[in-house]
Every structure is written in structure tokens, then in C-alpha cells.
Amino acid sequence: MKTLIITGASKGIGLATATRFCDAGYRIINFSRTIPPDDRIESYSIDLSDENTESNVATLLNTLIKPGEISLVHNAGRMVNDSARDADTKILAGMLRLNVIAPHILNRCLITKMRPGSSIIYVGSTLSEKAVANTFSYITSKHALVGMMRATCQDLMGTGIHTTCICPGFTDTEMLRAHVGDNQEILNDIAGLSAFGRLIEPGEIADAIFFAANNPVINGAVMHANLGQIES
């Protein structure tokens, strides 16, 4: 049986992705702070931003995972409003631990167990390759994720493991709604920024992740999944 290891599958894109892989017959292992509402998912409550994450995750994975065909999806993340002028160093460090260091830890634990056909999928953002004001820490971490994906691709040449960064556009998730204060007017304005005039559904991103995980021709690539974002 193929295995999906995913972070942040308790809601949003992560939950939709875990469900998509479940439906395809994968064994699902999730690391997140809260438990997903799907009892097919083996879930372990771990705060990936905690400084003790590495030893906790390594111990679990050594117990749970045998060598085989593994898809690893780095989905967990969070967003804060801050600026280069006044970003709190502790907040930036916490953002980097969750959005960058945690993927590195999981890679270190799992690459030696991955056999040809395995994949490492990073979930980035439209803001992985561009920037807007007042999202300093998030943008910094998501740009770093693209660099990690590209470096991963080069370092894994010849292993049969491929890697991709999926960059969702504005997706109707709890994180986006919290970021705008659940203001429907703002959400409507954001929806108007895509060529289709709507927000993306989490399941649409899950389909893109599943495609990337199962198609090694998409290797070392950044895939923008944003319905055609209108640029101003």
C-alpha cells in the first residue's frame, strides 16, 4: 500500500488532500495540532512549530513507516499580518519553524525510506514568487519553501523521488477567512481577482497535489493553481 504523510490535515487544503489520497487507497498519516474529522486518517497531535519537533517526529516515523512508495505533503502553515518595519523576531522565527524547518525535519526523517516513485510536495502560495504589503513573515517563509523544493530536486537526482511546489491562489479556507476577519465583502473582492471570479475550493488544490505526486515529469517545478490570477 502506498503511504501519504501530510502535515496540517485537520482542515482546509490539508483535509481535502488527505481525503483525496484516502479515496485512492493510500494509508494516511497526519501530523497536526488538532484531529481531522475523518477516522480513516491516522493522526498524531504534534505542534510542528515547537523546538522539540525533530525528536518527536523522528521517533514516531521510525516506528510507523517502513521503506516504500511514500508521498510527503508539506501543507501545514500559518499566516500573520506584519511588516518589514516592525516584524517581531520571535514571530518570524516561529513562522520559519513551521513553514520551513518542519518540512526539512520530515525530509530528513523520510528520504532514506522513500523508494522510486515517491514524491515530496510542498504547498506554497501565490506569495511564494511575489509579494504584497504587510505579510512579511509569511512571504519570507513561502519564498524559502520554493528554494527548498528546488534544492531538494537537485539533491535527489537519480533516486526516483520527485518534488514539486504547488502554489494555490485564493482558496476558501479557514486560514483565508481568519486573515480577512471573515469579512464577506473582502472575500468577494478577493474572489474577483481570479479570471473565474470565484475562490478556489480546497478539493481543487487537493486534485493538483494528487496529480503532482503521481507524475514524476513534474519535478523541480512550481505549479501555480490560482484560476488565472488577475494582475494589477
C-alpha positions in Angstrom: 0.0 0.0 0.0 1.2 3.5 -0.8 1.5 5.9 2.0 0.7 9.6 2.3 2.4 11.6 5.1 0.9 15.0 5.4 1.0 17.9 7.8 -2.0 20.1 8.8 -4.7 17.7 7.5 -7.3 18.7 10.1 -9.0 21.3 7.8 -8.8 23.2 4.6 -6.5 22.1 1.8 -4.8 19.5 4.1 -8.1 17.7 4.9 -9.2 17.8 1.3 -5.8 16.3 0.3 -5.9 13.6 2.9 -9.4 12.7 1.8 -8.4 12.6 -1.9 -5.5 10.2 -1.2 -7.7 8.1 1.1 -10.2 7.7 -1.7 -7.3 6.4 -3.9 -6.4 3.7 -1.4 -3.5 5.3 0.4 -2.6 4.9 4.0 -2.7 8.4 5.5 -0.6 9.6 8.4 -1.1 13.2 9.5 0.8 15.5 11.9 -1.2 18.4 13.2 -2.3 20.0 16.5 -5.9 19.0 16.0 -7.5 15.8 14.8 -9.1 15.6 11.3 -12.9 14.7 11.1 -12.1 11.5 9.1 -11.4 8.3 11.0 -9.5 6.9 8.0 -6.7 9.3 8.8 -4.0 8.2 11.3 -3.4 11.4 13.1 -0.8 12.4 15.6 -1.1 15.6 17.6 2.2 17.4 17.3 3.0 21.2 17.3 5.3 21.4 14.3 6.4 24.9 15.4 7.8 23.5 18.7 11.6 23.3 19.1 11.3 19.7 20.2 9.6 18.6 17.0 12.6 16.8 15.5 13.0 14.1 18.1 9.2 13.6 18.5 8.6 13.2 14.7 11.7 11.0 14.2 10.7 8.6 16.9 7.1 8.3 15.5 8.2 7.8 11.9 10.8 5.2 12.8 8.0 3.2 14.4 5.3 3.9 11.8 7.0 3.8 8.4 8.8 1.1 6.6 10.6 1.7 3.3 8.3 2.0 0.3 6.5 4.4 -2.0 5.7 7.4 0.0 4.2 10.8 -0.8 5.1 13.5 1.6 3.0 16.7 1.5 4.2 19.7 3.4 0.9 21.5 3.9 0.9 22.9 7.5 1.3 26.7 7.7 0.0 29.8 9.2 -0.2 33.5 8.2 0.2 36.7 10.2 -0.1 40.3 9.4 3.3 42.1 9.9 5.7 44.4 8.1 9.4 44.5 7.5 9.4 47.7 9.5 8.3 46.1 12.7 8.0 42.3 12.4 8.6 40.6 15.7 11.7 38.4 15.6 10.0 35.7 17.7 7.0 35.6 15.4 9.3 35.4 12.3 11.3 32.5 13.9 8.1 30.7 14.7 6.8 31.1 11.2 10.1 29.7 9.8 10.0 26.8 12.2 6.5 25.8 11.0 6.7 26.7 7.3 10.4 25.8 6.6 12.2 23.9 9.4 9.4 21.4 9.9 9.5 20.3 6.2 13.2 20.0 6.5 12.9 17.7 9.6 10.3 15.5 7.8 12.5 15.3 4.7 15.5 14.2 6.8 13.4 11.5 8.6 11.8 10.1 5.4 14.1 10.4 2.4 16.1 7.3 3.3 12.8 5.4 3.5 11.5 6.6 0.1 11.7 4.3 -2.8 11.4 5.2 -6.5 8.0 6.6 -7.3 7.9 8.6 -4.0 7.3 12.3 -4.0 7.8 15.4 -1.9 5.1 18.0 -2.5 5.4 21.5 -0.9 2.3 23.6 -0.6 3.4 27.2 -1.2 1.3 30.2 -2.1 0.8 32.8 -4.8 3.1 34.7 -2.5 5.9 32.2 -3.0 7.0 34.2 -6.0 5.6 37.7 -5.5 4.9 40.0 -2.5 2.2 42.3 -1.1 2.5 44.7 1.8 2.0 43.7 5.5 2.6 39.9 5.1 6.3 39.9 5.7 6.9 36.8 7.7 4.6 34.6 5.6 6.1 35.8 2.3 9.6 35.2 3.6 8.8 31.7 4.6 6.9 30.8 1.4 9.8 32.1 -0.8 12.1 29.9 1.3 9.9 26.9 0.6 10.4 27.3 -3.2 14.1 27.4 -2.7 13.9 24.2 -0.6 11.9 22.5 -3.2 14.4 23.4 -6.0 17.3 22.3 -3.8 15.6 19.1 -2.9 15.1 18.3 -6.6 18.8 18.8 -7.4 20.0 16.8 -4.4 17.7 13.8 -5.1 18.8 13.4 -8.7 18.9 9.7 -9.6 16.8 8.5 -6.7 13.5 8.2 -8.5 12.0 10.7 -6.0 10.4 13.8 -7.5 9.4 17.1 -5.9 7.0 20.0 -6.7 5.7 23.2 -5.1 2.0 23.7 -5.6 1.1 27.4 -5.2 -2.6 27.9 -4.5 -4.3 31.1 -5.2 -7.1 32.5 -3.0 -8.7 29.3 -1.6 -11.8 29.2 0.5 -10.1 28.0 3.7 -10.4 28.8 7.4 -7.0 30.5 7.2 -8.0 32.9 4.5 -11.3 33.7 6.3 -9.5 34.4 9.5 -6.9 36.5 7.7 -9.7 38.9 6.5 -11.7 38.8 9.7 -14.4 36.6 8.0 -15.5 39.7 6.1 -17.7 38.6 3.2 -17.2 41.9 1.3 -13.4 41.4 1.4 -13.8 37.8 0.3 -16.0 38.9 -2.6 -13.3 41.4 -3.6 -10.6 38.7 -3.4 -12.8 36.3 -5.5 -12.9 38.9 -8.2 -9.1 38.7 -8.5 -9.3 35.4 -10.4 -10.2 35.0 -14.1 -13.1 32.9 -13.0 -14.4 35.4 -10.4 -14.5 33.0 -7.5 -12.5 31.5 -4.7 -10.8 28.1 -5.3 -12.2 25.1 -3.5 -9.8 23.1 -1.3 -10.6 20.0 -3.3 -9.3 21.6 -6.4 -5.9 22.1 -4.8 -6.1 18.5 -3.5 -6.5 17.3 -7.1 -3.5 19.3 -8.2 -1.4 17.9 -5.3 -2.5 14.3 -6.2 -1.6 14.9 -9.8 1.8 16.2 -8.9 2.5 13.4 -6.5 1.8 10.8 -9.2 3.5 12.4 -12.2 7.3 12.5 -11.9 7.5 14.6 -15.1 6.5 17.5 -12.8 9.9 17.6 -11.0 11.6 20.7 -9.6 8.6 22.7 -10.8 6.5 25.5 -9.3 2.8 24.9 -10.2 0.5 27.9 -9.8 -3.0 26.7 -9.1 -4.9 30.0 -9.0 -7.7 30.0 -11.6 -5.7 32.6 -13.6 -5.0 35.4 -11.2 -5.6 38.9 -12.5 -2.5 41.0 -12.1 -2.8 44.7 -11.4 
